[in-house]
Amino acid sequence: MTKTVTKAAPVALPLNQIIAGDCIEVMNALPEGSVDLIFADPPYNLQLRGDLHRPDNSKVDAVDDAWDQFSSFGAYDRFTRDWLAAARRLLKPNGAIWVIGSYHNIFRVGATLQDQGYWILNDVVWRKSNPMPNFRGKRFTNAHETLIWASKSEGAKYTFNYEALKALNEGVQMRSDWVLPLCTGHEREKDAVGDKAHPTQKPESLLHRVLVATTNPGDVVLDPFFGTGTTGAVAKMLGREFIGIEREEAYREVAAKRLARVRKFDREALETSTSKRAEPRVPFGQVVERGMLRPGEELFSLGNRYKAKVRADGTLVAHDTKGSIHQVGAHLEGAPSCNGWTYWHFKREGKMVSIDILRQQIRAEMDAETSGRPN
């Protein structure tokens, strides 16, 4: 007798939801390889001893909640190993993770990341522009936290929107030290009696930079320590899907109300500057094939210092050299390399026009074909 085997239906991802429960158990129940990015703000294991007071003797509202307390470093390390293992199982092959922490825990977390096969890409210092003073005057003011950015494995093709980060930084390459303020004022979520709802709520500016840098619209972002929902709020605004896991009911309630107030940016606003490397490659030969430039037509360097003729196969010839638009430009300039697309120009109606205009025209047509939009 033939048995009928029924395949189990795939588990649907609970997108844009806050899941109640222990993060390790919940992550282990989600489909493997289903998440693009994880942002984790785990307990720091601050090991606070006694109350902290300001010079005026008022008590500081420090992090003394049960969720931040562990019996020993060994217990904290076991917890770290378990949630990082569950997280790594969820990541897609080219997925990545961010973990934020302080000097209390980030070095232990970093070692565990490496032990489990993650590949550390950067550590980023979040330098707080408005840190809490050291009231006892016995140590330096603790003015920063550290974020570790790691891919799932060495060689993974992780997302990094270099040009978008450069644009955020007024055209200058983004550094690994970020000066951003603590979450204060109107951004700080409040509980029913008007007190701050969570002692370690992160600023939206921090998550904005992380998500613009390392995700694209439509990506799935998971936060296993969701708290009051900063990751979800920023993901929603930026057109990313999110999954939040939070065991504390009070935090879930605040996060749900917060997310209900968030409006997604429109499509045009979600677009960011892209890397030239990420854009479709266009051989110069396509420009010639399509008659945008004709064989025998002359190209000129800026200032008319040099000129070259276009050949039928998409190469150039100039004086004693021939080759690609890049090779000929480099030879004429005596340089090790040359971007021929920006180096060479053609004349139209007496004006010099960069050949890169032709490449961008082809790319726009390719984009229109891919998206189904009319050109």
N, C-alpha and C positions, 0 to 999 in steps of 0.2 A: 504494500500500500504506500502510495506517495504522500509524503507529508508536505503540507503547505507552510512555507516559512514566511512569516509576515515581518517585514522590516520595521523597526521602531521609527516613528516619525521624528525628524530632527527637532531638537529643542530650539524654540524661537528665542532670540535675544530679547530681553526685556528693555528695549530701547526707551530712553527718556523717562525712566522710572527710578524711584528710590526703593530699594529692596531692604526689608527689615531682616536683621540677623547677623550672625558672626561672619566676618568677611571671608575667612578661610573656607568655611562650609559653603557659603554662597558661591564663591569663585570656583570651587571644585565641582559644583553642580552646573555651571555654565558650559556652553560648547567650547571645545578646545580650538585654539587658533582663530578666535573670532573678534579680537580687539586690536585696534591700531595703536593706541597709546594708553598708558596707565599713568595717572598722576596720583602719587601716594603721599599723604601727610600723616604718617603713623604716630602713635604715642612716642614721646621723646624720652620717657623714663627719667624724668627730671631729678628724682631722688631728693625732693625737698625735705628739709628738716626744720620744722617749726615755722612760725609765722614770720612774715617779712613786713616791716613797717617803714613808712616815710619819715623824714626828719620831724614832721609835725605830729608824729605818732599815729597817723592814720594807717590802717592796714591795707596792704597791697592785695588786690584780688589775683592771687597767683594760681597756677595750675596745680590743684591738689585733688582732682577728680579721681575716682576709682579706676577709670579706664587708663590712667597714666601710671598706675602703680604696679610694680612687679616685685616678686619676692627676692630676686637676685639677678645678676647679670646673665647667669645661665638660663634662667626662665625667659628673660627678654630675648636672648639669642635664639632659643627654641621657637619662640613666637615669630621672630624675624625670618628664620629659615622656612617656617611653614607658610607664612603669607607670601613670601617672595617666590616659593616654589609654585604655589597656586597661581600667582600672577603670571609667571613665565609660561605656564601651560596655556593660558588664555591668549597670549600675544600671537599675532600672525608672524610668519617667518621674518618679515621686515618691520615688525613692531618695535616699540621702544618704551622705556619707562623713565619717569622722573620721580625721585624720592627727595623730600626735603627734611632737614633735621638740624639739630644744634650740636654743639660739642659733646653733649651728653650721649648721643646715640649714633651720629652720622658715620663715625669711623667703624663702628661695629657693623652697621648696615652696609657700608662700602665693601668690607671684607667678604660679607655673605654674598653680595651681588657677584663678586668675582668667583667665589667658590662654586656658585651655581651655574656658571657659564655665561652670565651676562657680560657684555663688553662695554666698559666705561668709555664714553665719548668726551665728556667734559664734566668738571665740577664748576658750578656757578655760585658765586658769592652774592647773596642778596644783602646789600648794605642798606640798612634802614636809615632813612633821612631824619627820623624822629624816634630814636630808640629810648627805651625806658632807662633812666639813670641807674647807676649802681649805688643804692642808698647807703650801704654800709661802708663804702669807700675802701674796701679791702681787695678789690679786683678791678680790672679794666671794665669799663662799660661794655656790656655784651651787645654790640651794635650790628651783628650780622647773623644770618643763618646760611647754611650750605645746601645747595641742590646738586644731586648727582643725576646726570643724564646718561642712560645706557641703552644700547641696542640689545635685542634678544640674544644675539650671538655675534662673534667676530665675522666680519664680511657681510653682514646684513645691509641691505639697501634702504636704510632708514630715511625718513623724510626730514629735510632741513631746508627751509625757505630762506636761503641766504639773502637774496635781494630784498625780501620783505622786511627782514630784520635791519638791513642797511637803510632802507627807507624810513623805518621807525626811528633810526638814530641819525637823522639829518644827513644821509648820504655817506656816513662813516661806518666802517665795519663794526658790528656789534661785539663788544668785549664780554668777558666772562665775569665782570663785576657790575651788578645792576643796582643803581641807587633808586630805591622806591620807598615810599612811606608805608608805615604800618597802617593797618585797617583801623580807621577812627571815624568819628563824627557820623554823618548820615549813612555811610556805608556799613557801619557796624550794626549787625542784626540784634534786635532786642527781644527779650522774653515778655511774658504777659505783664510783668510788674515794671518793665522799663529797664531792667538790668541787661548787660551784654549777654547774649544767648550762648556764646561759646568763647572760651578764654583764648583760643588760638586761631580765630578766624583769619584767613589769609586775604590780602587785598586783591581786588579784581585785576588791578594792573599787572600783578605778578602772573596770574593765570592767562591773561590776555597775551603777554609776551611768550609764554610757554606754548600756547596753542597756535598762535600765528607762526611761531618758529618751526614747530615740529608736527603739525597736522594740516590737513586740507579739508575744505568743506565736504560734509558727508562722512568723514571718518568717525569711528566709534571710539569714544574716550571713556575709560572706566576709572572711577575713584573709589577705592575700597574703604576709605575713611572719610565719608562724605561730609560729616559735620553739618553745617548750615548751608551747604550747597554752592560754595563759590565756584567749584569746577563746573558744575551743571549749569549755573547761571551764565558763565562766560561761554561755555560750549554752545548753549542755546542761542545766545546773541550772535555767535560767529558761524552758525549753521552747521555745527558738528552734532552728532548724536552722542548722548551720554548714558551711562549706567552708574547709579550711585548705590553704595552699600553702607548702611548705618544701623548700628544696633540700638542706639539710644533714641527712644521715642520722642523725647523733647526736641532733639536736634532735627529729627525727620519732620516734625510738625512745622518748625521754623523754615526749613528748607523748602517744603512743599508750598508754603505761602509765598516765599521769595520767588520761586520758579514761576508761579502763576502770574507774577507781575512782570516777568521778563519778556521783552519783545525781540524777535529775531530780526537782525538787520536785513535790508533788502538785498537782492542778488548782486546788484552792482557794487554795493558797499562791502560785500564779502570777498570780492576779488582782491588779491594782493599781488605785489610785484613778484615776478617769477624769475628764476635764474635763466640765463641764456642757455645753460646746459640742458635745462628741462624742456626747452622749446624744440619743436620738430626740426630735425636736421634737413637743410635744403642744400643740395649740391649746386655749385655755380652752373654746372652743365644744364640744369633745369631751366635756368634763366635764358640760356642760349637756345635750347630745344623749343621753348615756347615763344621765341621771337621777341622777347623783351629787349634783348641785345642781339645784334646780328654779327656773324663772323666777319672780321675785318674792321669792325667798329673800334674806335680808339677809346681807351680809358686813361684817366689822368690822376696823378697823385695830387694832394692838396698843394696849392701854390704852383701847379703845373711844372714841378721840378722834373717829373718823369712821366712817360707815357708808354702804353703797351697796346697791342692789338689783340682782340678776341679771336680765338680759333674755333673751328667747328666742333671740336671735342670738349669745349669748356675750359681749355687752358689758355694761357696768355703767352705772347712772345714780345720781348723787349730787348733791343740791342743784342747782346751776346747770351741771353738767357731765355729759357722757356720753362713753363711749369704751371702749377696752380696759382690762383690769385694770391694765395698766402706766400708761396715759395718765391714768386717773382718780386713781390713787394719787399720781402726780407732781403733778397739778394741786392736789390737796388739801394736799399738803405744800409746795407752792411750790418744788419741786425740778426740775432739768432732766431727771431720769429716775427710774424706780422699778421695782424687780423686784416685780411684782404677785403672783407666786407666793409670795413670802415675806412680803409686806406684808399680804395679806388673809387673814382667818380666818372660819370659820363655827362656829356653836354646835351641839354635840351633847351631850345629857344634862348641860347646864349648864356644859360645858367648851369652851374656845376651841381650835379645831383648825385648823392651817394648811392652806390649799387645796393646798399643795405635796404633801401626803400623797396627794391624789387623782391628781395628775400621776404620782407615783412608782408608784402602783398600776397605772395604764395602761401605764407603761413596763415594769413587771415582766411584764405580760401580753404585751406586744409581744416582749420578750426570750424568753419561754417559747415563743411561736409560732415565732420565728426558730430557736431551738435545738432545737425538738422536744421539750423537757422538759415534763412536766405542770406546770400552774401550782399 
